Structures are given as structure tokens and as C-alpha cells.
Amino acid sequence: MKIAIYSRGGESVNKDDVLLLFKELEKQKITFVIYRDFFEQIKDITSADQHNTFTDASELDDSFECLLSMGGDGTMLDTLTFIRDSNIPVLGINFGRLGFLATIGKHELRDAVTSLANRTYLIDKRSLIHLDANIPLFGDTPYGLNEFAIHKKDTSSMIKIHTYLNGEFLNTYWADGLIVATPTGSTGYSLSCNGPVVFPESASFVITPVAPHNLNVRPIIIPDNNIVSFEVEGRTDQFICALDSRREIVSKDTQIAIKKEAFSLSLIRLNENSFLQTLRNKLSWGLDKRN
């Protein structure tokens, strides 16, 4: 088996945990290739003549059976720019905080590696969101796992976002911004703006306003076979487009539409880690002392 390892590194990733992971992979005779920037941070515990490195998506071919992400959910979102449409499954080891995507804890490293080696894991397919615009945006990766968002720029006044479903007018949002989230993204930014939690297999988008001026405007759920388009007005000439953790500043004349991406992302989970279990653990459901 051959896998790739990606991480942003930093203080959240303990080198002792990394060394433990490497030893477990070697014990299971799993060949691994390390993201070059991460390797530079941890090369004092390994050596270049022992492990190969990679730098971009072109180096991840069909010989890889998995990409292992070490970090939080933000790190998991980064992996999409490497995986693209290759269908290489992603396994997330949570070195971050909340972790709805990277659900496997550091204490489960041995179990995760054993499951990889024995291929005793499940694969969840997660839908992606695709951005179309009349100007090039987000290079050759105009898609995201969590959400697409429109924001006002900096401290400017709120913006008007005219929103259409398949060309039919839906609503004008007077707000600081607007989020269109996938089911996966429903537990991210959208949730923090009072959006609903949506099951990953629900085939939907969640449209959630950010600080709307009209109190009767609420998040709505739509089928993901809709094309959602926007026209933006505001007192400034520019606004922000965000796709997961990436962003671009564009003029208000830019034409933008989003739809479901043609391909999906494969996430590896251990048999016992269901979406319901993740919800209960991460949102502390059932921990009320009155129960």
C-alpha cells in the first residue's frame, strides 16, 4: 500500500505523534510520501533518503490508495486541492479543535493505521460545490467541500445580494454576506450563522444569510440540482468571494453562479465513527445534567 501524508504542521502537530505514525506505517509495511513543506518542519525526526516527498497534485497518481491529513478541518479542506477528481480517499487525523471532518483522534493512530493496512474501513462520498464566473476565479480548483460565500469587504456597509434559482428570483438578501453550504459544510460556517445541520447524503444546499438586516429572513434548504446565481449591489465597488478557506476580491459587476460539482470527495472513516456519533460528540448532545 502507498499513501501520501499532508499537514500544515505548526504547534498543533506534535512531533512525537508524527514519529509514532511513521513507526506504525513502517510496521504495517505501508509506503508513504510526505508533503514537502511539512517534511521541512519535521525532517529532524526522519531523513530525505528514507522518504519521498510531493509538492503538488500532479504527483499524486492512481498508485496512491489514500491521502492522510494531519491537522484539523482546515487541513482537510486543503487536501481537496491535491486530490481534485482523482478519487483518492482522504483519512483525517484530528490534531485541531472541533473536527467534524477529521474525526479520528490522536489516540486512535494505531487503530487507523491497522484499518488502512487491512482495508477494514468505510468510504463516505461527500458532494462538492462548483463556482462558475465570467472571470477566472480560484485558478484550476474552482470547487469546495464546505461552502461558497459572498461577503462585504472589510468595514463597508452591508450589501444587497439578489439570488436566483435556475434563473428564477428567490430573494434579495440585505446582509453582510450569504453562504451556500454543502451538507458537509452545514456543520461549519453556516452552522455558526444559525444554519441547520444537514446529513451528508441529503443531496442539498443550505442558503444561510450572514447578519441579515431583515429579521424574517431565515436559512433555507434547496435540492443540489439547482443552479444558484447572484447579482451584488453595494456602496463599494468590490466584494469578497470565498470558497472554503480561499478567497478572492472581485468587482460587483462579476457574474457568479454555483452548482453541484460533477465529482465528489471520498472520506475514509473507521466503522464505528458514524455521522450521528460525530454530532453527539462534537456538539455535546446528551451531556445535559438534567438527562
C-alpha positions in Angstrom: 0.0 0.0 0.0 1.2 3.5 -0.8 -0.2 6.7 0.8 0.5 10.4 0.9 0.7 12.5 4.1 -0.3 16.1 4.2 -0.2 18.6 7.1 0.2 22.3 7.6 2.3 21.5 10.6 2.7 24.1 13.3 2.3 23.9 17.0 -0.8 21.7 16.9 1.1 18.8 15.4 3.3 17.1 18.0 6.5 15.5 16.6 6.2 12.6 18.9 2.8 11.8 17.4 4.2 12.1 13.9 7.1 9.7 14.8 4.5 7.3 16.2 2.6 7.4 13.0 5.7 6.8 10.9 6.6 3.8 13.0 3.1 2.3 12.8 3.1 2.8 9.0 6.5 1.1 8.7 5.4 -1.7 10.9 2.4 -2.3 8.6 4.8 -2.0 5.5 2.9 1.0 4.2 4.9 3.2 1.9 4.3 6.9 2.5 5.2 10.1 0.7 5.3 13.4 2.7 4.2 16.9 1.6 7.4 18.8 1.1 6.6 21.8 3.3 5.6 19.6 6.1 8.7 17.5 5.7 10.9 20.5 6.1 9.3 21.1 9.6 9.8 17.5 10.8 12.9 16.4 9.0 14.9 16.2 12.2 12.9 13.1 13.1 13.3 11.5 9.7 15.5 11.8 6.7 15.2 12.5 3.0 16.8 9.3 1.9 14.1 7.3 3.8 11.0 9.1 2.5 10.0 10.7 -0.8 8.1 14.0 -0.8 5.5 15.6 -3.0 4.6 19.3 -3.7 1.5 19.4 -5.9 -1.5 17.5 -7.3 0.3 16.3 -10.4 2.5 14.0 -8.3 -0.5 12.1 -6.8 -1.4 9.4 -9.3 -3.5 6.3 -9.1 -0.8 4.4 -7.3 -1.8 6.2 -4.1 -4.6 4.4 -2.1 -5.1 7.2 0.5 -4.1 10.7 1.5 -3.7 11.1 5.2 -4.4 14.5 6.6 -2.9 15.5 9.9 -4.5 18.6 11.4 -8.0 20.0 11.8 -10.8 20.5 9.4 -9.0 23.4 7.7 -6.2 20.9 6.8 -8.8 18.5 5.4 -10.1 21.3 3.2 -6.6 21.9 1.8 -6.4 18.3 0.7 -9.1 18.9 -1.9 -6.7 21.0 -3.9 -4.4 18.0 -4.1 -7.0 15.2 -4.6 -9.1 17.0 -7.2 -11.0 14.5 -9.3 -8.5 11.6 -8.7 -10.9 9.9 -6.2 -8.1 9.2 -3.8 -9.7 8.7 -0.4 -8.8 11.0 2.5 -8.3 10.0 6.1 -8.3 12.8 8.6 -6.3 12.6 11.9 -7.6 15.3 14.2 -4.8 17.5 15.6 -7.0 20.5 15.6 -10.0 21.5 17.7 -13.6 20.6 16.8 -13.0 18.3 13.9 -16.2 17.4 12.0 -14.2 16.1 9.1 -11.0 15.0 10.8 -12.8 12.8 13.3 -10.1 10.3 14.2 -8.2 11.4 17.4 -4.5 11.1 18.0 -5.1 8.3 20.4 -6.6 6.3 17.6 -3.4 6.4 15.4 -2.6 2.7 15.8 -6.2 1.6 15.0 -6.4 3.9 12.0 -3.1 2.6 10.5 -4.2 -1.0 11.2 -7.6 -0.3 9.4 -5.7 1.2 6.5 -3.4 -1.8 6.2 -6.2 -4.3 6.4 -8.6 -2.1 4.4 -11.2 -2.5 7.0 -12.7 0.9 6.7 -15.7 2.6 5.1 -15.8 5.3 2.5 -18.3 8.2 2.6 -18.9 10.2 -0.6 -19.2 13.9 0.0 -20.6 16.2 -2.6 -18.7 19.4 -3.7 -19.8 22.8 -4.7 -18.6 24.3 -8.0 -18.2 28.0 -8.9 -18.7 29.5 -12.4 -17.9 33.1 -13.1 -17.4 35.4 -16.1 -13.8 35.9 -15.0 -11.2 33.3 -13.8 -11.6 32.7 -10.1 -9.7 30.2 -7.8 -7.4 29.0 -10.6 -7.9 25.4 -11.7 -9.7 24.4 -8.4 -13.0 26.4 -8.6 -14.7 24.0 -6.2 -15.0 23.4 -2.5 -16.1 20.9 0.1 -17.8 23.1 2.7 -19.3 26.3 1.2 -19.2 29.2 -1.2 -19.7 32.6 0.5 -20.2 36.2 -0.6 -19.1 38.9 1.9 -19.0 42.6 2.1 -15.4 43.9 2.0 -13.8 44.9 5.3 -15.8 47.5 7.2 -18.0 48.6 4.3 -21.8 48.8 4.8 -24.0 45.8 4.1 -24.6 44.6 0.6 -27.6 43.5 -1.4 -27.4 40.0 -2.9 -30.0 39.3 -5.5 -30.3 35.5 -5.6 -31.8 33.3 -8.3 -32.6 29.5 -8.5 -32.3 28.3 -12.1 -32.9 31.9 -13.2 -36.0 32.4 -11.1 -35.8 35.1 -8.5 -35.6 33.8 -4.9 -34.8 36.8 -2.7 -32.7 39.9 -2.2 -30.6 39.5 0.9 -29.7 42.7 2.7 -26.8 41.4 4.8 -23.1 41.2 5.5 -22.9 38.2 3.3 -24.5 35.0 2.1 -23.4 31.3 2.5 -24.3 28.4 0.2 -23.2 25.3 2.0 -23.0 21.7 1.1 -24.3 19.1 3.6 -20.7 18.7 4.8 -20.4 22.4 5.2 -23.6 22.6 7.2 -21.6 21.9 10.3 -19.2 24.7 9.5 -19.6 28.4 8.9 -23.3 28.0 8.1 -23.9 26.4 11.5 -22.3 29.4 13.2 -24.8 31.7 11.4 -27.8 29.6 12.7 -28.0 27.3 9.7 -29.4 23.8 10.1 -27.3 20.6 10.4 -27.9 18.5 7.2 -27.0 14.9 6.8 -24.1 14.2 4.3 -26.3 12.1 2.0 -29.2 14.6 1.8 -28.3 15.9 -1.7 -29.0 19.5 -0.8 -27.6 23.0 -0.4 -28.1 25.3 2.6 -28.5 29.0 1.8 -27.7 31.0 5.0 -27.5 34.8 5.3 -24.8 36.4 7.4 -26.2 39.1 9.7 -29.3 39.8 7.6 -31.0 43.2 8.0 -34.5 41.6 7.7 -35.4 39.6 10.7 -37.8 37.4 8.8 -35.1 36.1 6.5 -34.0 32.6 7.6 -31.8 29.8 6.2 -33.4 27.6 3.6 -32.5 24.1 2.2 -32.8 23.5 -1.6 -32.1 20.5 -3.8 -28.5 20.5 -5.0 -29.6 20.1 -8.7 -30.3 23.8 -8.6 -28.0 26.4 -10.2 -27.8 29.4 -7.8 -26.8 32.7 -9.3 -26.2 36.1 -7.8 -26.1 39.8 -8.5 -24.5 42.0 -5.9 -25.1 45.7 -5.2 -23.3 47.9 -2.6 -21.8 51.2 -1.8 -18.3 49.9 -2.6 -17.2 48.5 -6.0 -15.8 45.3 -4.7 -16.9 42.3 -2.5 -15.3 39.1 -1.3 -15.9 35.6 -2.8 -14.8 32.7 -0.5 -14.6 29.0 -1.4 -13.8 27.1 1.7 -10.7 28.7 3.2 -9.7 30.5 0.0 -10.9 34.0 -1.1 -10.8 36.4 -3.9 -11.8 40.1 -4.1 -13.9 40.8 -7.2 -15.9 43.7 -8.6 -19.6 43.9 -8.1 -20.2 43.5 -11.8 -18.8 40.0 -11.7 -21.4 37.3 -12.7 -21.3 34.3 -10.4 -23.2 31.1 -10.2 -22.7 27.9 -8.2 -23.8 24.3 -8.7 -23.0 20.8 -7.6 -19.6 19.6 -8.8 -19.5 16.7 -11.2 -17.3 14.6 -8.9 -17.2 14.0 -5.2 -14.7 13.6 -2.4 -14.1 10.2 -0.7 -13.6 10.3 3.1 -12.4 7.3 5.0 -13.9 6.6 8.3 -13.5 3.8 10.8 -16.5 1.5 11.1 -17.5 2.9 14.5 -17.3 6.6 13.6 -20.8 7.4 12.2 -22.1 10.9 11.5 -24.5 10.7 14.4 -21.7 9.8 16.7 -19.7 12.7 15.5 -22.7 15.1 16.1 -23.2 13.8 19.6 -19.5 14.1 20.5 -18.7 17.4 18.8 -21.9 19.2 19.9 -22.0 17.6 23.3 -25.5 16.4 22.8 -26.8 14.3 25.7 -24.5 15.8 28.3 -27.2 18.0 29.9 -27.1 17.2 33.6 -31.0 17.1 33.6 -30.9 13.9 31.5 
